[in-house]
Amino acid sequence: MGLLSAASGAISGVLADQWREYFYCEAMGPDVLVSKGQKRVNEKRSSNTKASDNIISNGSIVAVNDGQFMMIVEQGKVVDFTAESGEYVYDTSTEPSLFYGGFGKGLLESLKIIGRRFTFGGDTAKDQRVYYFNTKEIIGNKYGTANPVPFRVVDKNIGLDIDIAIRCYGEYSYKFMDPILFYKNICGNVESDYRRDEIDSQLKSELMTALQPAFARISEMGLRYSALPGHAKEIADALNKELSEDWAQLRGIEIASFGVSSVTASEEDENRIKQLQQAAALKDPTMAAAVLASAQAQAMQDAAKNENGAFMAFAGMNAAANSGGMNASQLYGMGQQMPAADTWVCPKCNHPGNTGKFCSNCGTAKPEAGSWTCPKCGQTGNTGKFCGNCGSPKPE
């Protein structure tokens, strides 16, 4: 009975698998990363209702939609794939069909398959699958720093270079760049769907780890943390560099976009930055004089409102001013005595106030020390006693 059952199963199975099949995948939502292809079977009209699972007959059609990557796996090995949308005919299958490739050839190959299945008790002893990958952008992945993340604040104008702690919230998206890597290292032979909630916690944890070195790259550009929402692309590029080994080379995915909805620093760090910036600004004597003059004017207004009498209030203010230190007029004087920047007038366009090596108006190079301009032909850069262009003598 066992041999008869095996022979019957082998013959009926091969005959059922002769029909060419049609594989497709419904629209993949943002929560589905990988989906197994389905055979289209109509119980009312189709005769192919008893075909074996995970068998693709030769000549079967596989439909690929936009935003999908199709992969065919046979015996656990990727044998074919395509990212082009349209109709794909699979004509290299090891499962022959009488309806594709010629009846005689198909019949001969089918008899061989019957003999092979008989040795396995009527079973196919084969596994062929169609998988679809969602190549659209996977959006709506929220993130948030549960603990403050270090951020380096650099302001080269005032020589500021300190570390503070910030909290950052927003969303990011990612997409497939190599689905084959994702199949081999992550999802494997999934039975139906592989959804993003199966990997989201791992991705979010690695993203939070990579934020710190990514922010370090951003801070080197001289950006303040409050300007981070306007530099989402730079952050995404920095994160991809940090995550390239774990995401791109291991899983075949990359960050497509990175959005920052809010960035906050502690009140203590905010006040510290403001104090340092104010102290740096007061290095300029004229700026310090302006602040002192403003403080003195406010003190005079407060003294006039003193309930114990304006005379006593002004007396106390004068005593404080004369007890030592600088007054506003002295600071203004120091600012005026500071050496002015080395400016020069362009000999070509007469633009004044240039401080660099080239004219800010026309781009002419700064004349060398001791050089002169010929009053006759306008030749610049002459250093001898005569013009190098027209021979006119150097003016006295």
Secondary structure, DSSP 8 states (H G I E B T S, - for coil): -HHHHHHHHHHHHHHHTTS--EEE-----TTEEEEE-EE---TTT-S-SS--TT---TTEEEEE-TTEEEEEEETTEEEEEE-S-EEEEE---SS--TTSS-HHHHHHHHHHHHHHHHHTTT-----EEEEEEE-S-EEEEEEE-SS-EEEEEEETTTTEEEEEEEEEEEEEEEEES-HHHHIIIII-S-SSEEEGGGTHHHHHHHHHHHHHHHHHHHHTTT--GGGGGGGHHHHHHHHHHHHIIIIITTTSEEEEEEEEEEEEE-HHHHHHHHHHHHHHHTTSHHHHHHHHHHHHHHHHHHHHT-TT-HHHHHHHHHHHHHTSS--HHHHHHHHHHS-----B--TTT----B-SSB-TTT--B---TT-B--TTT----B-SSB-TTT--B---
